[in-house]
Amino acid sequence: MGVAIYPRDADNVIDLLRNADAALYQAKRAGGNCYERYSEDMKSAAVDRLMLKSKLRRAFERNELRLHYQPKYHLATGRIAGAEALVRWDLPERGLVFPADFIPIAEESNLILQLGDWVFNQVCEDYRYWQQSLAAPEKVSLNLSLKQLQQHRFLEKLQGTFRAHGVSPTCLELEITETTLMDDAERTVRLLNALYSMGLHLTIDDFGTGYSSLSALQQFPIGTLKIDQSFVRDVAIDKEDAAIVKAIIQMGHTLSLEIVAEGVESEQQLELLRRQGCDYVQGHLFGDPMTAEELLQLLLDQAGGGAQHRQLFA
């Protein structure tokens, strides 16, 4: 909820609603389930947001979007076991804009659908490029928003994209948040079953921050849980976070699910996750997200017997 109060925040209906909307946006950025009172500094933030939205509409035709990949490592072997596709916006006068700054803006409008289509096509194009050098590149995961899942004829569009690029659905993995999962659960389970039957691997992203019940988890054809980085950040020094991570790993394994810990930044975190039996890890400990060409080189090095981070997994 966003709150603006007459006459302190505005003395007319139009400005009052605009300021309440600015406060609402701030509440959404704070994670939802809260309210924000309007303050004067929100006005400039609202103007910046409108300018960014206008520029984002032109980003597609100006070819300003970039796709980077963050490798996922198998904790037991240290081998790359896939990568997550991360979209960046290369805004000429500002430099790289990260998803946290423009995805919420895209979510407010149908720009998220255009962005989702662009990411799907780019991932398939990159995967086809990797297949020229590698017989079987590892799976690539990408995020699926609620609005994408709610699209009319979403499955047909997805199948058309795979056909156009000559890429099998078994090469990709879709990451879905708990919030998306639980929205109209009956319809969602039908869609996810259809995606699963196409050969797509399905993952719950940011697990532990939403409201999915254990009984609901059993309904969906999910293969992987990703532990949210908010739990991983202090896992080596906070007993409560360590207990939550351990419980998620044990529960996931009991349900025959694979577990990925995201946001790994230290060797202490890595060692604790190893002791608790986590399956996969990703994060800045292993370097920044990279271009498609850089990831291909990493995979080629691995295929030739190299291991960039072997000492971390010894």
Backbone as numpy.savetxt, mean C-alpha at the origin, in Angstrom:
# Nx Ny Nz CAx CAy CAz Cx Cy Cz
-14.97 13.88 11.60 -15.81 15.07 11.60 -14.94 16.31 11.60
-15.34 17.30 10.82 -14.68 18.60 10.84 -15.62 19.64 11.40
-15.12 20.50 12.26 -15.98 21.45 12.96 -15.51 22.88 12.71
-16.44 23.73 12.27 -16.20 25.17 12.19 -17.37 25.87 12.88
-17.07 26.91 13.66 -18.09 27.52 14.51 -18.33 28.98 14.11
-19.60 29.31 13.93 -20.02 30.70 13.64 -20.12 31.48 14.95
-19.68 32.70 15.03 -19.04 33.50 13.95 -17.53 33.51 14.05
-16.96 32.72 14.97 -15.52 32.77 15.18 -14.74 32.39 13.93
-15.17 31.33 13.25 -14.41 30.80 12.11 -14.86 31.37 10.77
-16.06 31.88 10.70 -16.58 32.50 9.47 -17.93 33.13 9.79
-18.29 34.18 9.03 -19.57 34.86 9.29 -20.58 34.65 8.17
-20.29 33.67 7.27 -21.25 33.35 6.21 -21.21 31.85 5.94
-22.29 31.37 5.35 -22.46 29.93 5.17 -21.37 29.31 4.30
-21.03 29.98 3.20 -20.06 29.41 2.26 -18.70 29.22 2.92
-18.20 30.25 3.58 -16.89 30.14 4.24 -16.93 29.17 5.41
-18.07 29.13 6.10 -18.18 28.24 7.25 -18.09 26.78 6.80
-18.79 26.45 5.72 -18.74 25.08 5.20 -17.36 24.74 4.65
-16.74 25.71 3.98 -15.40 25.48 3.43 -14.39 25.21 4.56
-14.50 25.97 5.64 -13.59 25.79 6.76 -13.86 24.48 7.50
-15.13 24.10 7.59 -15.46 22.80 8.20 -14.89 21.67 7.36
-14.91 21.85 6.03 -14.36 20.84 5.14 -12.85 20.73 5.31
-12.18 21.87 5.52 -10.73 21.85 5.77 -10.42 21.09 7.06
-11.26 21.28 8.08 -11.08 20.57 9.34 -11.36 19.07 9.16
-12.35 18.76 8.32 -12.68 17.36 8.04 -11.50 16.65 7.37
-10.86 17.34 6.43 -9.70 16.75 5.76 -8.59 16.46 6.77
-8.40 17.38 7.70 -7.37 17.19 8.72 -7.69 15.97 9.59
-8.98 15.79 9.90 -9.41 14.62 10.69 -9.14 13.33 9.93
-9.39 13.34 8.63 -9.12 12.15 7.81 -7.62 11.84 7.79
-6.80 12.88 7.67 -5.35 12.67 7.65 -4.84 12.14 8.98
-5.56 12.45 10.05 -5.17 11.97 11.38 -5.55 10.51 11.58
-6.22 9.93 10.60 -6.55 8.51 10.68 -8.02 8.21 10.82
-8.85 9.25 10.89 -10.29 9.02 11.04 -10.68 8.72 12.47
-11.99 8.47 12.65 -12.53 8.17 13.99 -12.17 9.26 15.00
-12.19 10.51 14.55 -11.89 11.63 15.44 -12.53 12.89 14.86
-12.40 14.02 15.55 -12.87 15.28 14.99 -11.77 16.32 15.14
-11.81 17.33 14.26 -10.84 18.42 14.31 -11.59 19.75 14.30
-11.17 20.66 15.14 -11.71 22.03 15.13 -10.93 22.85 14.11
-11.61 23.68 13.37 -10.96 24.52 12.37 -9.99 25.49 13.03
-8.81 25.66 12.41 -7.87 26.69 12.83 -7.37 27.41 11.59
-6.84 28.62 11.78 -6.49 29.48 10.66 -5.44 28.85 9.74
-4.53 28.05 10.31 -3.49 27.46 9.47 -4.04 26.41 8.52
-5.26 25.93 8.78 -5.88 24.96 7.87 -6.28 25.60 6.54
-6.47 26.92 6.56 -6.89 27.60 5.34 -5.81 27.49 4.26
-4.57 27.77 4.63 -3.48 27.67 3.64 -3.28 26.22 3.21
-3.48 25.28 4.16 -3.36 23.86 3.81 -4.44 23.47 2.81
-5.66 24.04 3.00 -6.77 23.74 2.08 -6.49 24.29 0.68
-5.90 25.48 0.63 -5.55 26.08 -0.66 -4.48 25.23 -1.35
-3.47 24.80 -0.57 -2.41 23.94 -1.12 -2.99 22.64 -1.67
-3.99 22.11 -0.94 -4.60 20.85 -1.36 -5.35 21.01 -2.68
-6.06 22.14 -2.83 -6.78 22.40 -4.08 -5.80 22.55 -5.24
-4.68 23.23 -4.98 -3.67 23.40 -6.03 -3.07 22.05 -6.41
-2.81 21.21 -5.39 -2.22 19.90 -5.64 -3.19 19.02 -6.44
-4.48 19.11 -6.10 -5.48 18.32 -6.83 -5.52 18.74 -8.30
-5.46 20.05 -8.54 -5.48 20.55 -9.91 -4.25 20.05 -10.68
-3.09 20.07 -10.03 -1.86 19.61 -10.68 -1.86 18.10 -10.88
-2.49 17.36 -9.94 -2.55 15.91 -10.07 -3.37 15.50 -11.30
-4.40 16.27 -11.60 -5.22 15.97 -12.80 -4.36 16.04 -14.06
-3.36 16.93 -14.04 -2.51 17.10 -15.23 -1.28 16.18 -15.21
-1.05 15.53 -14.05 0.16 14.71 -13.91 0.18 13.54 -14.88
-1.00 13.01 -15.22 -1.07 11.85 -16.13 -0.63 12.23 -17.54
-1.18 13.34 -18.04 -0.84 13.75 -19.41 0.59 14.28 -19.51
1.13 14.77 -18.39 2.49 15.30 -18.39 3.54 14.24 -18.04
3.09 13.01 -17.82 3.99 11.89 -17.54 4.86 12.16 -16.31
4.23 12.64 -15.24 4.97 12.99 -14.02 4.95 11.87 -12.97
4.17 10.82 -13.20 4.09 9.73 -12.22 5.22 8.73 -12.43
5.72 8.20 -11.32 6.81 7.24 -11.36 6.43 6.04 -10.49
6.93 4.87 -10.87 6.68 3.67 -10.06 8.02 3.15 -9.55
8.11 3.00 -8.24 9.30 2.42 -7.61 8.91 1.11 -6.95
9.92 0.29 -6.67 9.65 -1.03 -6.11 10.47 -1.25 -4.85
9.79 -1.73 -3.81 10.46 -2.06 -2.55 10.54 -3.58 -2.42
11.75 -4.13 -2.48 11.88 -5.60 -2.41 11.38 -6.17 -1.08
10.90 -7.39 -1.17 10.47 -8.15 0.02 11.43 -9.33 0.15
11.96 -9.54 1.34 12.97 -10.58 1.55 12.43 -11.73 2.39
12.79 -12.94 1.99 12.45 -14.13 2.77 13.40 -14.19 3.96
12.84 -14.18 5.18 13.66 -14.03 6.36 14.58 -15.23 6.59
14.15 -16.40 6.21 14.95 -17.60 6.47 16.14 -17.72 5.53
16.02 -17.18 4.30 17.07 -17.36 3.31 17.76 -16.06 2.89
17.11 -14.92 3.11 17.66 -13.65 2.67 17.46 -13.37 1.20
16.70 -14.21 0.50 16.46 -14.04 -0.93 15.28 -13.10 -1.18
15.35 -12.36 -2.26 14.23 -11.51 -2.66 13.07 -12.42 -3.06
11.92 -12.18 -2.45 10.75 -13.03 -2.69 9.59 -12.24 -3.28
9.90 -11.09 -3.86 8.86 -10.26 -4.43 9.16 -8.79 -4.18
8.26 -7.92 -4.59 8.44 -6.49 -4.39 7.08 -5.81 -4.36
7.01 -4.68 -3.66 5.78 -3.90 -3.62 5.93 -2.68 -4.51
4.93 -2.45 -5.36 4.94 -1.29 -6.24 4.47 -0.06 -5.47
5.25 1.01 -5.54 4.95 2.25 -4.82 4.96 3.41 -5.81
3.86 4.14 -5.87 3.77 5.24 -6.83 4.34 6.52 -6.23
5.07 7.26 -7.06 5.63 8.56 -6.70 5.20 9.57 -7.75
5.15 10.83 -7.35 4.77 11.90 -8.26 5.95 12.86 -8.37
6.52 12.96 -9.55 7.67 13.83 -9.78 7.17 15.20 -10.24
6.88 16.05 -9.28 6.33 17.38 -9.57 7.50 18.33 -9.85
7.60 18.89 -11.06 8.79 19.66 -11.47 9.24 20.72 -10.47
8.30 21.52 -9.94 8.72 22.62 -9.06 8.88 22.19 -7.60
8.64 20.92 -7.32 8.67 20.47 -5.92 9.54 19.22 -5.72
9.75 18.45 -6.74 10.47 17.19 -6.60 9.51 16.05 -6.33
10.02 14.94 -5.78 9.18 13.77 -5.54 8.14 14.04 -4.46
6.89 13.77 -4.79 5.79 13.87 -3.83 5.42 12.44 -3.44
5.37 12.16 -2.14 5.13 10.80 -1.69 3.63 10.52 -1.52
3.24 9.25 -1.55 1.81 8.88 -1.54 1.00 9.51 -0.41
1.59 9.64 0.78 0.85 10.20 1.92 0.34 11.61 1.63
1.00 12.31 0.69 0.61 13.69 0.38 -0.39 13.81 -0.76
-0.50 12.77 -1.61 -1.44 12.93 -2.73 -2.47 11.81 -2.86
-2.24 10.64 -2.25 -3.25 9.58 -2.33 -4.56 10.01 -1.66
-4.54 10.65 -0.46 -5.81 11.11 0.12 -6.56 12.08 -0.79
-5.81 12.91 -1.53 -6.45 13.85 -2.46 -7.08 13.07 -3.61
-6.37 12.07 -4.11 -6.92 11.23 -5.18 -8.14 10.46 -4.70
-8.12 10.03 -3.43 -9.24 9.26 -2.87 -10.51 10.10 -2.79
-10.36 11.42 -2.64 -11.54 12.29 -2.52 -12.32 12.38 -3.82
-11.69 12.01 -4.90 -12.34 12.12 -6.21 -12.09 10.84 -6.98
-12.54 10.81 -8.22 -12.32 9.63 -9.06 -10.91 9.57 -9.62
-10.05 10.49 -9.21 -8.66 10.42 -9.63 -8.00 9.14 -9.16
-8.48 8.57 -8.07 -7.90 7.33 -7.56 -8.13 6.18 -8.55
-9.23 6.25 -9.31 -9.49 5.22 -10.32 -8.51 5.35 -11.48
-8.28 6.57 -11.91 -7.32 6.81 -12.99 -5.91 6.42 -12.53
-5.60 6.76 -11.28 -4.29 6.41 -10.74 -4.13 4.90 -10.62
-5.19 4.22 -10.16 -5.15 2.76 -10.04 -4.93 2.09 -11.39
-5.62 2.58 -12.42 -5.45 2.03 -13.77 -4.01 2.23 -14.26
-3.46 3.42 -13.98 -2.09 3.71 -14.41 -1.11 2.76 -13.74
-1.28 2.53 -12.43 -0.37 1.64 -11.69 -0.46 0.21 -12.23
-1.70 -0.30 -12.43 -1.87 -1.66 -12.95 -1.16 -1.82 -14.29
-1.37 -0.86 -15.18 -0.75 -0.95 -16.50 0.77 -0.85 -16.42
1.28 0.03 -15.57 2.72 0.21 -15.45 3.39 -1.02 -14.85
2.75 -1.61 -13.82 3.29 -2.84 -13.22 3.36 -3.95 -14.26
2.29 -4.12 -15.03 2.28 -5.17 -16.06 3.34 -4.90 -17.13
3.51 -3.63 -17.49 4.53 -3.27 -18.49 5.93 -3.59 -17.96
6.19 -3.24 -16.70 7.49 -3.53 -16.09 7.72 -5.03 -15.97
6.66 -5.75 -15.59 6.81 -7.21 -15.43 7.15 -7.87 -16.77
6.52 -7.40 -17.83 6.81 -7.92 -19.16 8.26 -7.63 -19.54
8.74 -6.46 -19.14 10.13 -6.07 -19.39 11.08 -7.00 -18.64
10.77 -7.33 -17.38 11.62 -8.24 -16.60 11.65 -9.64 -17.22
10.51 -10.07 -17.76 10.44 -11.42 -18.33 11.33 -11.59 -19.56
11.79 -10.49 -20.14 12.74 -10.59 -21.26 14.10 -11.08 -20.79
14.39 -10.89 -19.48 15.69 -11.28 -18.93 15.59 -12.41 -17.91
14.41 -12.58 -17.30 14.21 -13.61 -16.28 12.99 -14.44 -16.64
13.11 -15.74 -16.55 11.98 -16.61 -16.89 10.81 -16.41 -15.94
11.12 -16.24 -14.66 10.04 -16.11 -13.67 10.41 -15.09 -12.60
10.22 -13.80 -12.90 10.44 -12.78 -11.86 9.50 -13.04 -10.67
9.90 -12.54 -9.51 9.08 -12.75 -8.31 7.78 -11.94 -8.40
6.79 -12.31 -7.57 5.50 -11.62 -7.56 5.66 -10.14 -7.20
4.82 -9.32 -7.80 4.77 -7.90 -7.47 3.42 -7.61 -6.81
3.47 -6.91 -5.69 2.22 -6.56 -5.00 1.89 -5.09 -5.25
0.61 -4.78 -5.32 0.17 -3.40 -5.47 -1.12 -3.20 -4.67
-1.32 -1.98 -4.25 -2.46 -1.67 -3.38 -3.74 -1.50 -4.18
-4.84 -1.99 -3.60 -6.16 -1.89 -4.22 -7.05 -1.06 -3.31
-7.57 0.05 -3.82 -8.40 0.92 -2.99 -9.86 0.46 -3.02
-10.62 0.96 -2.06 -12.04 0.63 -1.97 -12.78 1.08 -3.23
-12.47 2.27 -3.73 -13.17 2.78 -4.91 -12.87 1.92 -6.14
-11.66 1.41 -6.24 -11.35 0.52 -7.36 -12.19 -0.75 -7.28
-12.27 -1.31 -6.08 -13.02 -2.55 -5.88 -14.51 -2.35 -6.15
-15.00 -1.12 -5.94 -16.42 -0.83 -6.13 -16.77 -0.49 -7.57
-15.76 -0.40 -8.44 -16.01 -0.04 -9.84 -16.91 -1.05 -10.55
-17.77 -0.55 -11.40 -18.57 -1.40 -12.26 -17.65 -2.08 -13.27
-17.78 -3.38 -13.44 -16.99 -4.17 -14.38 -15.49 -4.14 -14.05
-15.17 -4.06 -12.77 -13.77 -4.02 -12.34 -13.02 -5.28 -12.79
-13.65 -6.45 -12.63 -12.98 -7.71 -12.98 -12.68 -7.77 -14.47
-13.64 -7.33 -15.29 -13.43 -7.36 -16.73 -12.29 -6.42 -17.14
-12.23 -5.26 -16.50 -11.16 -4.30 -16.80 -9.80 -4.90 -16.44
-9.74 -5.58 -15.31 -8.50 -6.18 -14.85 -8.04 -7.27 -15.82
-8.99 -8.12 -16.23 -8.65 -9.19 -17.17 -8.16 -8.62 -18.49
-8.77 -7.51 -18.93 -8.35 -6.85 -20.16 -6.92 -6.32 -20.07
-6.55 -5.81 -18.89 -5.20 -5.29 -18.69 -4.18 -6.43 -18.78
-4.48 -7.55 -18.15 -3.57 -8.70 -18.21 -3.40 -9.18 -19.65
-4.51 -9.26 -20.38 -4.44 -9.73 -21.77 -3.63 -8.77 -22.63
-3.84 -7.46 -22.42 -3.16 -6.46 -23.25 -1.65 -6.52 -23.10
-1.18 -6.88 -21.90 0.26 -6.91 -21.65 0.85 -8.32 -21.73
0.00 -9.33 -21.85 0.50 -10.70 -21.90 1.12 -11.16 -20.60
0.56 -10.70 -19.48 1.05 -11.06 -18.15 -0.01 -11.88 -17.43
0.41 -12.94 -16.76 -0.52 -13.80 -16.02 -0.91 -13.16 -14.68
-2.18 -13.28 -14.27 -2.59 -12.77 -12.94 -1.81 -13.42 -11.81
-1.25 -14.62 -12.03 -0.50 -15.31 -10.97 0.81 -14.58 -10.64
1.19 -13.61 -11.47 2.42 -12.86 -11.23 2.22 -11.71 -10.25
0.96 -11.38 -9.95 0.68 -10.21 -9.12 0.00 -10.58 -7.81
0.09 -9.65 -6.89 -0.50 -9.80 -5.56 -1.21 -8.49 -5.23
-2.46 -8.57 -4.79 -3.23 -7.37 -4.44 -3.25 -7.19 -2.94
-2.93 -5.96 -2.49 -2.96 -5.64 -1.07 -4.20 -4.81 -0.77
-4.96 -5.27 0.22 -6.25 -4.66 0.56 -6.25 -4.35 2.05
-6.65 -3.15 2.43 -6.69 -2.80 3.85 -7.89 -3.47 4.53
-7.82 -3.55 5.84 -8.93 -4.14 6.60 -10.22 -3.34 6.40
-10.10 -2.01 6.31 -11.28 -1.17 6.10 -11.96 -1.52 4.79
-11.17 -1.68 3.72 -11.71 -2.07 2.42 -12.35 -3.45 2.50
-11.69 -4.33 3.22 -12.15 -5.71 3.34 -13.55 -5.79 3.97
-13.77 -4.95 4.99 -15.01 -5.06 5.77 -16.14 -4.21 5.22
-15.87 -3.39 4.21 -16.94 -2.59 3.62 -17.80 -3.48 2.73
-19.07 -3.63 3.09 -19.98 -4.51 2.35 -19.33 -5.88 2.17
-19.08 -6.54 3.32 -18.30 -7.78 3.34 -18.87 -8.85 2.41
-20.20 -8.93 2.30 -20.80 -9.97 1.47 -20.42 -9.80 0.00
-20.49 -8.56 -0.49 -20.11 -8.29 -1.88 -18.59 -8.44 -2.05
-17.83 -7.98 -1.06 -16.38 -8.04 -1.15 -15.88 -9.47 -1.24
-16.47 -10.37 -0.46 -16.00 -11.76 -0.48 -16.26 -12.39 -1.85
-17.34 -11.99 -2.52 -17.61 -12.51 -3.87 -16.54 -12.02 -4.85
-16.23 -10.72 -4.75 -15.22 -10.15 -5.65 -13.84 -10.76 -5.40
-13.49 -10.92 -4.13 -12.18 -11.48 -3.82 -12.08 -12.94 -4.24
-13.17 -13.67 -4.12 -13.17 -15.06 -4.59 -12.94 -15.11 -6.10
-13.55 -14.13 -6.81 -13.37 -14.08 -8.26 -11.91 -13.73 -8.61
-11.32 -12.79 -7.86 -9.93 -12.43 -8.08 -9.01 -13.61 -7.79
-9.32 -14.32 -6.71 -8.52 -15.48 -6.32 -8.61 -16.58 -7.38
-9.79 -16.76 -7.94 -9.97 -17.79 -8.97 -9.23 -17.43 -10.26
-8.95 -16.13 -10.46 -8.16 -15.70 -11.61 -6.67 -16.04 -11.42
-6.27 -16.31 -10.16 -4.88 -16.63 -9.88 -4.14 -15.58 -9.10
-4.84 -14.49 -8.74 -4.20 -13.41 -7.98 -4.03 -13.81 -6.52
-2.88 -13.48 -5.96 -2.63 -13.69 -4.53 -3.15 -12.47 -3.78
-3.80 -12.67 -2.64 -4.45 -11.57 -1.90 -3.83 -11.40 -0.52
-3.59 -10.15 -0.15 -2.93 -9.81 1.11 -3.73 -8.75 1.85
-3.80 -8.86 3.18 -4.36 -7.79 4.00 -3.21 -6.88 4.40
-3.29 -5.62 3.98 -2.25 -4.63 4.27 -2.55 -3.93 5.60
-1.49 -3.45 6.26 -1.62 -2.69 7.52 -2.43 -3.45 8.56
-2.21 -4.75 8.64 -3.02 -5.56 9.56 -2.80 -5.10 11.01
-3.90 -5.05 11.75 -3.85 -4.65 13.15 -4.35 -3.24 13.38
-4.54 -2.47 12.28 -4.99 -1.08 12.44 -6.47 -0.92 12.11
-7.10 -1.97 11.58 -8.52 -1.90 11.21 -9.40 -2.65 12.18
-10.52 -3.13 11.67 -11.51 -3.72 12.56 -12.02 -5.07 12.06
-11.19 -5.80 11.33 -11.64 -7.10 10.84 -11.64 -8.11 11.99
-12.66 -8.93 12.04 -12.75 -9.95 13.08 -12.06 -11.22 12.59
-11.72 -12.08 13.54 -11.06 -13.33 13.16 -11.99 -14.21 12.34
-13.27 -14.18 12.65 -14.23 -14.98 11.89 -14.32 -14.47 10.45
-14.18 -13.13 10.29 -14.24 -12.56 8.94 -13.03 -12.99 8.12
-11.87 -13.09 8.79 -10.66 -13.50 8.08 -10.84 -14.85 7.41
-11.59 -15.73 8.05 -11.78 -17.07 7.51 -12.66 -17.08 6.28
-13.48 -16.02 6.09 -14.39 -15.97 4.94 -13.65 -15.61 3.65
-12.58 -14.83 3.77 -11.93 -14.27 2.59 -10.76 -15.15 2.14
-10.50 -15.21 0.83 -9.40 -16.05 0.31 -8.06 -15.35 0.42
-7.70 -14.98 1.65 -6.47 -14.24 1.90 -5.31 -15.20 2.10
-4.14 -14.85 1.54 -2.98 -15.71 1.69 -1.90 -15.13 2.58
-1.94 -13.79 2.81 -0.87 -13.12 3.53 -1.40 -12.00 4.41
-0.77 -11.81 5.56 -1.03 -10.65 6.42 0.23 -9.80 6.46
0.07 -8.48 6.31 1.21 -7.57 6.46 1.04 -6.82 7.78
2.01 -7.00 8.67 1.95 -6.31 9.96 2.27 -4.84 9.74
1.39 -3.97 10.23 1.57 -2.54 10.03 2.87 -2.06 10.67
3.53 -1.11 10.00 4.82 -0.63 10.48 4.72 0.09 11.82
3.53 0.54 12.21 3.39 1.18 13.52 3.69 0.21 14.65
3.48 -1.08 14.43 3.82 -2.09 15.43 5.29 -2.50 15.32
5.82 -2.47 14.09 7.19 -2.91 13.86 8.19 -1.86 14.35
7.79 -0.57 14.31 8.72 0.52 14.60 9.43 0.35 15.94
8.68 0.01 16.99 9.26 -0.11 18.34 9.28 -1.55 18.84
9.20 -2.50 17.92 9.06 -3.90 18.33 10.26 -4.39 19.15
11.44 -3.80 18.91 12.64 -4.25 19.62 12.79 -3.63 21.01
11.98 -2.58 21.31 12.13 -1.88 22.59 10.83 -1.78 23.38
9.71 -2.10 22.76 8.42 -1.98 23.42 7.80 -3.37 23.58
7.60 -3.79 24.82 7.11 -5.14 25.08 5.69 -5.35 24.54
4.87 -4.30 24.59 3.49 -4.43 24.11 3.47 -4.62 22.59
4.26 -3.82 21.87 4.34 -4.00 20.41 4.90 -5.37 20.06
5.90 -5.81 20.80 6.48 -7.13 20.55 5.45 -8.23 20.77
4.60 -8.06 21.80 3.56 -9.05 22.09 2.51 -9.07 20.98
2.15 -7.87 20.47 1.16 -7.79 19.39 1.71 -8.47 18.13
2.96 -8.17 17.78 3.57 -8.76 16.59 3.63 -10.28 16.73
4.03 -10.75 17.89 4.12 -12.21 18.12 2.74 -12.85 17.98
1.71 -12.19 18.52 0.35 -12.74 18.44 -0.14 -12.80 17.00
0.15 -11.74 16.21 -0.27 -11.73 14.80 0.42 -12.85 14.03
1.72 -13.04 14.27 2.47 -14.09 13.58 1.90 -15.47 13.93
1.67 -15.70 15.21 1.16 -17.01 15.63 -0.24 -17.26 15.10
-1.10 -16.23 15.16 -2.46 -16.37 14.65 -2.45 -16.62 13.15
-1.62 -15.85 12.42 -1.55 -16.02 10.98 -1.09 -17.41 10.59
-0.08 -17.91 11.25 0.41 -19.25 10.94 -0.62 -20.32 11.27
-1.38 -20.10 12.35 -2.45 -21.04 12.70 -3.50 -21.11 11.60
-3.72 -19.95 10.92 -4.69 -19.89 9.82 -4.04 -20.19 8.47
-2.79 -20.68 8.50 -2.04 -21.03 7.28 -1.78 -19.82 6.39
-1.55 -18.67 7.01 -1.25 -17.44 6.29 0.24 -17.11 6.40
0.79 -16.50 5.35 2.16 -16.02 5.42 2.16 -14.63 6.05
3.26 -14.27 6.71 3.33 -13.01 7.43 4.48 -12.16 6.89
4.15 -10.89 6.60 5.16 -9.92 6.15 5.20 -8.79 7.18
6.39 -8.40 7.61 6.57 -7.23 8.47 7.09 -6.08 7.61
6.36 -4.97 7.58 6.80 -3.82 6.78 7.41 -2.76 7.70
8.24 -1.91 7.11 8.85 -0.83 7.88 10.03 -1.26 8.72
10.74 -2.31 8.31 11.92 -2.77 9.06 13.09 -1.83 8.77
13.64 -1.25 9.83 14.68 -0.24 9.66 15.96 -0.53 10.45
15.94 -1.54 11.31 17.13 -1.82 12.12 17.39 -3.33 12.20
18.63 -3.68 12.49 18.98 -5.08 12.64 18.34 -5.68 13.89
18.09 -4.83 14.90 17.42 -5.31 16.11 15.99 -5.76 15.80
15.29 -4.96 14.99 13.94 -5.35 14.56 13.98 -6.65 13.78
14.94 -6.74 12.87 15.07 -7.92 12.02 15.30 -9.17 12.86
16.17 -9.08 13.86 16.49 -10.24 14.69 15.29 -10.67 15.51
14.55 -9.71 16.07 13.37 -10.08 16.85 12.31 -10.74 15.98
12.11 -10.22 14.78 11.14 -10.81 13.85 11.56 -12.21 13.44
12.87 -12.41 13.29 13.37 -13.74 12.97 13.06 -14.72 14.10
13.30 -14.30 15.35 13.05 -15.17 16.50 11.57 -15.51 16.65
10.72 -14.56 16.24 9.28 -14.79 16.38 8.68 -15.56 15.21
9.50 -15.88 14.20 9.04 -16.73 13.12 8.36 -16.01 11.97
8.60 -14.69 11.83 8.03 -13.95 10.70 8.59 -14.52 9.39
7.77 -14.51 8.34 8.18 -15.12 7.07 8.96 -14.17 6.16
8.47 -12.93 6.03 9.08 -11.99 5.09 9.22 -10.61 5.75
10.17 -9.83 5.24 10.39 -8.47 5.75 10.65 -7.53 4.59
10.30 -6.26 4.81 10.65 -5.22 3.84 10.82 -3.92 4.60
11.62 -3.02 4.07 11.83 -1.75 4.74 13.15 -1.11 4.35
13.42 0.05 4.92 14.59 0.84 4.52 15.91 0.24 4.99
15.86 -0.76 5.87 17.08 -1.46 6.26 17.77 -2.04 5.02
16.99 -2.37 4.02 17.51 -3.01 2.81 17.64 -2.02 1.65
17.54 -0.73 1.95 17.68 0.29 0.91 16.36 0.95 0.57
16.44 2.03 -0.19 15.24 2.76 -0.61 14.55 2.03 -1.75
13.24 2.29 -1.94 12.56 1.75 -3.12 13.30 2.14 -4.40
13.25 1.27 -5.40 14.09 1.44 -6.59 13.28 1.38 -7.87
13.92 1.76 -8.96 13.26 1.73 -10.27 13.15 0.29 -10.77
12.37 0.11 -11.82 12.21 -1.22 -12.42 13.55 -1.76 -12.91
14.38 -0.89 -13.46 15.69 -1.31 -13.96 16.60 -1.76 -12.82
16.57 -1.02 -11.71 17.40 -1.38 -10.56 16.96 -2.69 -9.93
15.64 -2.90 -9.86 15.14 -4.16 -9.31 15.53 -5.33 -10.20
15.43 -5.14 -11.51 15.84 -6.20 -12.44 17.30 -6.58 -12.21
18.16 -5.59 -12.05 19.58 -5.87 -11.84 19.80 -6.66 -10.54
19.01 -6.31 -9.51 19.10 -7.02 -8.23 18.68 -8.48 -8.39
17.60 -8.70 -9.16 17.12 -10.06 -9.40 18.11 -10.86 -10.25
18.73 -10.20 -11.23 19.73 -10.87 -12.06 20.96 -11.26 -11.23
21.37 -10.36 -10.34 22.50 -10.66 -9.45 22.18 -11.86 -8.57
20.95 -11.89 -8.06 20.54 -13.01 -7.21 20.52 -14.31 -8.00
20.00 -14.25 -9.23 19.96 -15.45 -10.08 21.36 -15.96 -10.38
22.35 -15.03 -10.37 23.72 -15.42 -10.63 24.48 -15.84 -9.38
23.78 -15.90 -8.25 24.41 -16.35 -7.02 24.77 -15.25 -6.05
24.53 -13.99 -6.43 24.83 -12.88 -5.54 23.75 -12.69 -4.49
24.09 -12.00 -3.42 23.13 -11.71 -2.34 23.55 -10.39 -1.69
22.85 -9.31 -2.03 23.26 -7.98 -1.61 23.29 -7.81 -0.09
22.33 -8.41 0.61 22.21 -8.22 2.06 22.45 -9.52 2.82
23.32 -10.37 2.27 23.54 -11.70 2.86 23.95 -11.61 4.33
24.78 -10.60 4.68 25.29 -10.51 6.05 24.17 -10.25 7.06
23.08 -9.61 6.63 21.97 -9.34 7.55 21.20 -10.61 7.91
21.26 -11.60 7.04 20.46 -12.81 7.25 21.32 -14.01 7.68
22.61 -13.77 7.90 23.52 -14.85 8.26 23.19 -15.40 9.67
